[in-house]
Amino acid sequence: MGVREGFEELYGAAPEGVWAAPGRVNLIGEYTDFNEGFVMPLALPHTAVAAVSRRDDGVLRLHSADIEGPVVELHVDGLEPLTNTSWAAYPAGVVWALRAAGHAVAGADVHLASTVPTGAGLSSSAALEVVTALALNDLYELGLTRPELARIAQRAENDFVGVPCGIMDQTASACCTDGHALHLDCRDLTIRQVPFDLAAQGLSLLVVDTRVKHALGDGAYAERREGCEEGARVLGVSHLRDVAYEGLDAALARLSDERVRRYVRHVVSDDHRVERVIGLLDAGDVRGIGPVLTEGHASLRDDLRISCDELDLVVATANSAGALGSRMTGGGFGGSAIVLVEAADVDTVTKAVTEAFAAAGFTPPRVFPAVPSEGARRVS
């Protein structure tokens, strides 16, 4: 049953419209967004879809086709941050953030369904937030731009749900375009659509979902963010973005805390890796980004220490089986890796990774291509 039909069955009337917002995979630039650095995500074909109608009585009704349970009924005047730990906190947080920003959202009926894998580091939560924000923006004629909607969605996750994420995930879901990666400057939020047509180059970017669930609310993400902020304080800059790659060794020598030193080294070098990838893509050398991806994984594994055995196995096995490069992507501690391969080698690499997981006694991974796709849009 589609979301339109599901909405009618739940609420007894047709929705005013249907919207979709994608998950994302990040090509390069990890834990750089909240340091006001650079990231380079691309939207996935997998989306959260929402059928929505307005209400004028202050009631917010939320339902998910993917989660067992009744309609969640809330009152917009009673939305309080950090009080709801269920999936409903994400769309409810968007309503709260819109109202906190002065937008007169008087209620809504919402029915959601998503094909974005949860816990896989592919921004299933951002997709829920952005699709809700876009639908309400359209229905209530709020006039917000895509970057402004991303900010609203981020505020929902930061302040209402309580996850201190950066702006990347929501911006990717709101602003990506088909066939492109999104180069985002997380300081001034300027974006550039970078052509990334892998099929035309005879290449494929695989996502390997390890099926190890990660949860950014468990404190490890916040601890690393705090460590980065401490590094910036010691170095006398507002954010690690301001530490030049050429001056990295000198900056590291000023840091006495080994943990902070590792975090700073990762962030500054990963910002530099984004710039290198941009240069390679601009020069038409898509294959050349492979080794940069693998370098990025080593930094995430050794300096940031957010990898896990399954992610390390994907990278080592894929590269040994002929991949051009690979790395874990997303918040870490599970989730997914990306693998850049020649199209002709997709089956070989997929088989090698699957067999390696079986030999290690791990849950079989889910492998699928990351096709650079369209950002959030109204469907009907």
N, C-alpha and C positions, 0 to 999 in steps of 0.2 A: 504494500500500500504506500502510495506517495504521501508527501507531507500535506498536500492540499486536501486529499481524501481523509487523511488522519485528523486534520484540523476540523473538517466538517463533522466527522464522527464524534470528536471530543466536545466541540463547542456548539454544534447545531446550526452552523451557518458557514458560508464560504469565507475564506480569509480575504483581506483586502489586497494581498500580494504575497509572493514567494521570493525570497532572496537566498543567495549562496555566498559563502566566503571560504577560501581554501586554507588548508594547512600549508606549512612551508618546510623546506629543508634548507639549511644554511650551507652554502658552498665553502665559505671561508670567513673567518673573523668571529671568534667565539669568546664570550665574556668581555668583549670590547665595547658593547653598546652602552652599558651603564658607566663606562669609563670615557664616554663621549668620543669614542673612536669610530672605526669603520667596520661595516659588515656587508655581506653580499649574499642575501637569501634569494631563493626563487620559489614561486608558488607551485604547489602540487595539484594534480587533477582531483585529489580527494578534498571534499568540501563538507562544511556544516551548512545545512539547508534549513531555513526557517519560514514557516507560514505564519503571518502576523496580521492582526487587526487591532485598531485602536479601541480603547475604552475611555469613558469620560467620568468614571465613578471612583477613580483612585485605586482600582483593583488591578493587580498584576497576576495573571495566571500563566504558569509555565509547565510544559510537558515535554518529555523526551521519548522518542520512539525507541531509543537504544537502551534505556534504563527502566527496569521493572519498577512500577510505582504509580500512584495516582497523580493527578494534576496538583502542582504546588501552587497554593493561593496565598499571595502576599498583598500588603497594602503599601502603596508607594510612599506614603507619609511615615510609615513605620520601618523603612529599610535602615538597618544599622550595620555599619562595617564590622567585620570579624565575628559575626554572630551565626553565619550559615556556612557549614563545611561541606555541603552537598554540591552536586553539579549545578544546581540552580543558582548558586552564588555568582556564577559568571554572567549570565544574562541579567540577573537582578542587580548586580554591581554596575552594569552599564546604565540601567535606569537610574540608579542612585547617582552615578557620576554625571549623567546628563542633567538631572535636577539640581545637583550641587553646582553645576556650571551655569545655572539660571535658565535652563530650557524647560518649558512647561509641558512635560510628559505626564499625562493624566492617567495612564494605565494602558494595559495591552493584554491581548490573548496571544500566546506564542506556542507553537508546536515545532519541535526541532528534531532533526535526524542528521547523523554525521557518518561519513565514511573515512574520516581522519582517524588513524589508529591512536588510541589513548595510551599514555605512558610511554610512547615511542620517541619522544623528543621532536615531534613533528607539529607542535603548536595546536593541538586539538582545542585547548582552552582559548587561545587567541581567535581561532576560527569562530567559536561560539560567541565571543564578545563582539567581534567585528560584524558578524551577520546580524546580531541584534541591534548594534549601533546604526548600521546602514539602513535597516528596515525602519527604525524609529525616526531616523533623520529624514527619510523619504515621506513617511506617513504624516509626521508632524511638521513637515516643511521647515526644518531647522536651518537649512542652508549651510551645513558644515562641510568643509572640504575633506578629502580622504585623509590627509595628514592629521587634521583636527579630530576625525573619528578615531584614528589610531591612538591619539593622545587620551581621548575619553576611555577607550578600551584599556589602555595601559593603566590609567588611574583606577579603573574598576578592579584590575588584578592586584595592583599595588596596595591600594587603600581599603578596598572592600573585602577582597578575598584574603589579602595579606601576603602575597608573594612578591618579593622585591625585584621583579623582572625589569629589564630594559625595554626600549621601544621597538626593538627589531621585529619581534614576532607579529605584533599588531600592524606595523607599517607594511610588512611583507604581505599579510593577508589583505590589507586594504588597497595597496598601491601597485602590486606586481602586475606585469603585462605578459601576455602570451609570447613564448619564444625568447624571453629575456631573463637575465638575472638583474637584481636590483642593487645598485651600489648606493648605500645609504650612509651619509655623514650624520652620525648620531648627536653631533653638537648643534648644528643648525638645521637638521632634518632635510637638507637638500638631497634630492634623489636623481639618479641617472639610470636610465634603462640601458643595460649593456646586452647587445645581441648574444644569444647563447643557444644557437641552433645546432644541437649535438648530432641529430640525425643527418643533417647535410654534410657533416664532417666524418660520417661513418663511425660515430661514437655513441656510447650510452652511459648515463650516470645511474648507477643502481643504488637503491636504498636497501640496506639490510637491517631489518628490524630484529634485534636480538631477542625480543620478547621479555627482556629483563625490564620490569617496570621501574621507571624513575619517578620521583616526586620532588618537585622543587621546594615544596613547603617543609622539607625535613630539616632545614637548618644548614646543610652543607653549602648550598648556594649562597645563603646570607653570610656565612662565615667567609667565603672567598670575596664576596663584595666588600665586606668590612676590611679584609686584608688589603685589598686594592686601594680603598680609601685611606687606610693608614699609610700605605706607601706614598700616595700623593701628598699627604700632610708632611711626611718626613722630607720629601723632595721639594716641598714648597711650591707645588703646582695645584691648580684646582682639580684637575683630573689627569689620569695617566696619559691621556691623549697628548698632553703637552710635553711629554718626555720624548725627545728626538731619538730615533733609532740609532743614529750615528753617535749619540751620547749615552747609549744604554750602559756600556761597561762602567763608565764613570758614575752613572746614577746608581748602579747596583753596588758599587763600592761604598756608597754612603748609607746603605741599609744594613743594619746589624742583625735584624730578625731574618733568619734563613727562610722561613715560610713566606714572609712578605717579599723577600727578594725573588723567590720563585714566581710568585704571582705577577710581580712587576715585569719580570723577564718574559713571561708568557704574553701578557697583554701588549707590551710594546712590540714584541716580535710578530705577534699575530696581526696587529695593525699594518706592519710592514709587509706581511704576506698578502693582505688584501691588495695593497698597492702593486705588488708584484703580479698578482693574478690579473688585475685590471690591465697592466701593461702587456701581459701575454695575450689576453683576449683582444685588446686593441690592435695588436700586431698580427692577429689571425692564428696564433699558435695555441690552439685549445689543448693539444696534447701536452704542451709544456707545463700546464698547471698541475699535472699529476704528481711530480715530485714535491711541489709546494704543499699539496694536500697531505702527503705522507709526513712531511716536516711538521705540519700543524698537529698531526696526531701525536707525534713524539712529544711536542710541547704540552699538549693537553694531558698526556699520560704522565710525564716526568715532572713538569713544573706545576701545573694546576692540580694534577693528581685526581682527575675526575673520570678516568676510564675504568674499565672493569675487564675481567678475563675474557668475557665473550666479545667485547669490542676489540680488544687487542688481537684476539684470534681471527676476527674478520679481516683486519688490516694485514696481518702477517700472511694469512692464507691467500687472500685475494692477490696481494702483490706477488707472492711466489707463483701463483697460477697465471700470471701474465697481465694483471691489471696495471694501468699506467700510474695509479696512485690512489690512496684511500685514507680516510680518517673518520674518527667518530664525529658526530655532529649533534648539536643541541646541548642541553644542560649537563649531560653525563650521568654517571652512576647507573648505566643501563641505557635503554633507548636504542638509537640507530647509528649506523655508519653509512658513509657514502663511498662508492667505488667507481672510479672513472675507467671505463674499459672500451676497447675496440668493439664495435657491434658484433663482429664475428666471434668474439671471445666471451660473450655474455653467458652462454650455456656452460662453457668450460669453467669459468670463474664461479658461477652459481653452484655448480655441482661440487667443486672443490670446497667451498665454504660450508655447504650443507653436510658433506661427508665429514669435514673437520668437526663440526658441531656434534654430529652423531658419535664420532670417536671419543670426544671429550665428555659425552654424557649430558650435553646441554639440550635444552628444548629446541626443536627445529626452528630455524629463523624464517622470517617471511621476507622474500626478496622481490622487489618490483622496480620498474624504471621510474626515475624522477623526470617527468616531462615538464619543462618550464611552461606554466599555465597562467590563465587569466586570474586577476585578483577579484575582490568582492564585486558582486553585481546583482541587479534585480533580474530574476528569472521570469517572472510573470506577474 
